[in-house]
Amino acid sequence: MNKSLITDIQKYSIHDGTGIRTTVFFKGCPLSCLWCHNPETQKFSKQLLFNAEKCTGCGSCVQACPLKAISIYENIAVTDYNICNRCGACLDYCLQNVRELSGKYYTVDELVQEIEKDKVFYEQSNGGVTLSGGEVLAQDAGYLEALLSRLYGKGYRVNIDTSGYAPFQKIERILPFVDTFLYDIKIMDPVIHKKYIGVDNELILENLKQLGRRGASIWIRIPVIGGVNNNNANMEQAARFLKEENILVKQINLLAYHNTGSGKYKRLKWEYKGEGFTTPDSSELDEYTAIFMKYGFHNIKIGG
């Protein structure tokens, strides 16, 4: 595949690695975490996001749509998604900017060109590029290898933010070009993992073991979701797994749940199923930090 679908290219990012970074969000993910902060990255196709609350029903989008997929109903523009092909023709004519198209195709050349606009920041801050999603490893292997080898050849430090849910053969193809894997461990119990994420964690944990055996640089990231995995047993199991498998973990990030992405679900016309989740307090996070320290892990940070 010579193009990949990107939802966002975030400049001047200070998370997901060292220094100032450019974070590229790929579209498409095989998981379905109920708390997902970026639901617009889940599907492997373009999507239209629409903020009905700010729509004035002016009708400009109706006139702009070449397929006549939009009509005005009760002073709100309504899109027939069975007709709409996500061409984006309506976007420039929306006076209130309530319509947004998630997903733009980039060739490797186009993406590298966009990334290189920030190279001065990488050089000055020991930063680089972070590939995120969605799920990076769910993208076409040839595209990823071509992109990463180009960035590696230019001397850019590239991190991959991943759930690890992919065939290890795909990971092996890009391993020589990756500086650090930002690897999620969400839930250790496979049954609970499948309940909240849609798949069990067998492949995820096996790939983590394989990366550890190859000496990869790994940061472990644990989203702490109140009502799901915020318990000592889960954290103890995760710490014990990392210790027993001799995985060289350079950093552990405990990421407290927040619902800042919940508004996107309404704009996608999806139901947000995370209303019952809660944010852990600082004392909880300190307790989990102590658990990992007990197993010999000391570079533990709260947040990204």
C-alpha positions in Angstrom: 0.0 0.0 0.0 1.5 3.4 -1.0 -0.8 5.5 1.2 -2.0 5.4 4.8 -4.9 7.1 6.5 -3.9 9.8 9.1 -6.3 11.5 11.4 -3.9 14.2 12.8 -0.3 15.3 12.8 0.3 17.0 16.2 3.2 19.4 16.3 5.3 20.5 19.2 4.3 17.6 21.4 6.1 17.2 24.7 4.6 13.8 25.6 5.1 10.3 24.3 8.9 10.5 24.5 11.8 12.8 25.1 12.1 16.4 23.9 9.9 18.1 21.4 8.1 15.7 19.1 5.8 15.4 16.2 3.0 12.8 16.8 1.4 11.2 13.9 -2.0 9.5 14.5 -2.8 6.6 12.2 -6.4 5.6 11.6 -7.6 2.1 12.3 -7.4 -0.1 15.4 -8.3 -3.8 16.0 -9.2 -3.0 19.7 -12.3 -1.3 21.0 -11.4 0.0 24.4 -14.6 1.3 26.1 -12.7 4.4 27.4 -11.0 5.2 24.0 -10.0 8.9 24.0 -9.6 9.0 20.2 -12.6 7.1 18.8 -12.2 8.8 15.4 -9.1 6.7 15.0 -10.8 3.3 15.4 -12.2 2.7 12.0 -10.0 2.0 9.0 -11.9 4.5 6.8 -12.7 8.2 6.7 -15.5 9.4 9.0 -17.5 12.6 9.3 -17.8 14.2 12.7 -20.8 16.6 13.1 -21.5 19.0 16.0 -25.3 19.3 15.8 -25.5 21.6 18.8 -23.7 24.4 16.9 -25.4 23.9 13.6 -27.6 26.8 12.5 -29.3 25.0 9.6 -28.1 27.6 7.1 -28.1 25.1 4.3 -24.8 25.9 2.8 -23.6 22.3 3.1 -26.8 21.1 1.4 -25.9 23.1 -1.7 -22.2 22.0 -1.6 -22.9 18.2 -1.4 -22.5 16.7 -4.9 -24.4 13.5 -3.9 -27.3 15.4 -2.2 -26.7 13.4 1.0 -27.5 16.4 3.3 -30.9 17.9 4.1 -32.3 20.3 6.6 -34.6 18.8 9.3 -35.8 20.9 12.2 -33.2 23.5 11.5 -30.3 21.1 11.6 -28.3 19.7 8.7 -28.8 15.9 8.6 -26.5 13.6 6.6 -27.6 10.4 5.1 -24.5 8.2 5.7 -25.8 5.6 3.3 -25.2 8.2 0.5 -22.3 10.2 1.8 -18.9 9.1 0.5 -16.9 11.3 2.9 -15.6 13.5 0.0 -15.4 16.5 2.3 -16.9 18.9 -0.2 -19.3 20.3 2.5 -16.5 21.3 4.9 -15.4 24.5 3.3 -19.0 25.7 3.0 -20.0 25.1 6.7 -20.1 28.7 8.1 -20.0 27.4 11.7 -17.3 24.8 11.2 -19.4 22.1 12.7 -18.4 19.5 10.1 -15.0 17.7 10.3 -13.6 14.9 8.2 -11.4 12.4 10.1 -8.8 10.8 7.9 -6.5 12.0 5.2 -4.4 9.8 2.9 -0.6 10.4 2.9 2.1 8.8 0.9 5.4 8.1 2.6 6.9 11.0 0.8 4.1 13.4 1.8 4.3 12.3 5.5 8.1 12.5 5.7 7.9 16.0 4.1 5.4 17.1 6.8 7.4 15.6 9.6 10.6 17.3 8.4 9.1 20.7 8.9 9.9 20.3 12.6 13.3 18.9 12.3 15.0 21.9 14.0 13.0 21.2 17.2 14.1 17.5 17.2 17.8 18.6 16.9 17.6 21.2 19.7 15.6 19.2 22.2 16.7 15.6 21.6 13.2 15.0 20.4 11.8 13.1 17.4 8.7 11.5 16.0 6.0 9.4 17.7 3.8 7.2 15.7 0.4 6.7 17.4 -3.2 5.9 16.6 -5.4 4.1 16.3 -2.9 1.3 16.2 0.3 1.8 14.3 1.0 -1.9 13.9 -2.4 -2.5 12.3 -1.2 -0.5 9.3 0.3 -1.9 6.1 3.7 -3.5 6.9 5.3 -2.3 3.7 4.2 1.3 4.3 5.5 1.2 7.9 8.8 -0.2 6.9 9.3 2.3 4.2 8.4 5.2 6.5 10.5 4.1 9.4 13.5 3.3 7.3 13.3 6.8 5.8 13.1 8.5 9.2 15.8 6.3 10.6 18.1 7.2 7.7 17.6 10.9 8.4 18.6 10.3 12.0 15.3 10.9 13.6 14.4 9.1 16.9 11.1 7.4 16.4 8.9 6.0 19.1 5.9 3.8 18.5 2.9 4.0 20.8 1.2 0.6 20.6 -1.1 -1.9 22.1 1.1 -4.7 20.8 -1.8 -6.4 19.1 -0.3 -7.5 15.8 1.7 -10.4 14.4 5.2 -10.3 15.7 6.5 -10.8 12.1 5.3 -7.2 11.4 7.0 -5.9 14.5 10.3 -7.6 13.5 10.3 -5.9 10.2 10.4 -2.4 11.8 12.3 -3.3 14.9 15.7 -2.0 13.6 14.2 1.5 12.9 12.4 2.1 16.2 14.0 3.9 19.1 11.4 3.1 21.8 8.2 1.2 22.1 5.6 2.9 24.3 3.8 -0.3 25.1 0.3 -0.5 26.7 -0.5 -3.0 29.4 -4.2 -2.3 30.2 -5.5 -5.4 32.1 -3.7 -8.6 33.1 -6.7 -10.8 33.4 -7.5 -12.1 29.9 -11.3 -12.4 30.5 -11.6 -8.9 31.9 -9.4 -7.7 29.1 -11.7 -9.1 26.5 -14.8 -7.6 28.2 -13.5 -4.1 28.1 -11.2 -4.1 25.1 -12.8 -6.7 22.7 -9.8 -9.1 22.6 -7.9 -11.1 25.1 -4.3 -10.2 26.0 -2.4 -13.4 25.0 -0.9 -11.9 21.8 -0.1 -8.6 23.5 1.8 -10.2 26.4 3.6 -12.7 24.1 4.8 -9.9 21.8 6.0 -7.9 24.9 8.1 -11.0 25.9 9.5 -11.2 22.4 10.5 -7.6 22.4 12.1 -8.0 25.8 14.2 -10.9 24.6 15.5 -8.8 21.7 16.6 -6.0 24.0 14.2 -3.4 22.7 13.8 -0.1 24.5 10.4 -0.2 26.2 8.3 2.2 28.1 5.3 0.5 29.8 2.1 2.6 29.8 -0.8 1.7 32.0 -4.1 3.6 31.7 -5.6 3.5 35.2 -9.4 3.3 34.7 -11.5 3.6 37.8 -13.9 0.7 37.9 -11.9 -1.5 35.5 -8.2 -2.0 36.4 -7.6 0.3 39.4 -6.8 -2.4 41.9 -3.7 -3.7 43.6 -4.1 -7.2 42.2 -3.9 -6.0 38.6 -0.9 -3.8 39.3 0.9 -6.6 41.3 0.3 -9.0 38.4 1.7 -6.6 35.9 4.8 -5.9 38.0 5.4 -9.6 38.6 5.0 -10.3 34.9 7.6 -7.7 33.9 10.0 -8.9 36.6 9.7 -12.6 35.9 10.1 -12.1 32.1 13.2 -10.0 32.7 11.8 -7.2 30.5 14.1 -4.2 30.5 11.7 -1.4 31.2 13.1 2.0 31.0 10.1 3.8 32.3 6.6 3.1 33.5 3.8 5.6 33.0 0.6 5.4 35.1 -2.0 7.3 33.0 -5.1 8.4 35.0 -8.4 8.1 33.2 -10.1 11.2 31.9 -13.2 11.6 29.7 -12.0 14.5 27.6 -12.6 12.5 24.4 -16.2 11.6 25.3 -17.6 14.5 23.3 -16.3 13.0 20.1 -18.7 10.0 20.4 -21.7 12.2 20.0 -20.2 13.9 17.0 -19.6 10.4 15.5 -23.2 9.4 16.4 -21.7 6.7 18.7 -22.7 5.8 22.2 -20.0 6.5 24.9 -19.9 3.5 27.2 -17.4 4.9 29.7 -19.8 7.0 31.8 -19.4 4.8 34.8 -15.6 5.0 34.8 -13.8 7.2 37.3 -10.5 9.0 37.7 -8.1 7.5 40.3 -6.9 10.0 43.0 -3.3 10.7 43.7 -3.2 8.4 46.7 -4.2 5.4 44.5 -1.5 6.2 42.0 1.1 6.5 44.8 0.0 3.0 46.0 0.5 1.5 42.5 3.8 3.3 42.2 4.9 1.6 45.4 3.9 -1.8 44.0 6.1 -1.4 41.0 9.0 -0.1 43.2 8.7 -3.2 45.3 9.5 -5.3 42.2 12.6 -3.2 41.4 11.1 -0.6 39.0 12.0 2.9 40.0 11.5 5.2 36.9 7.8 5.5 37.4 5.9 8.6 36.3 2.3 9.7 36.8 1.0 10.9 33.4 2.5 10.8 29.9 
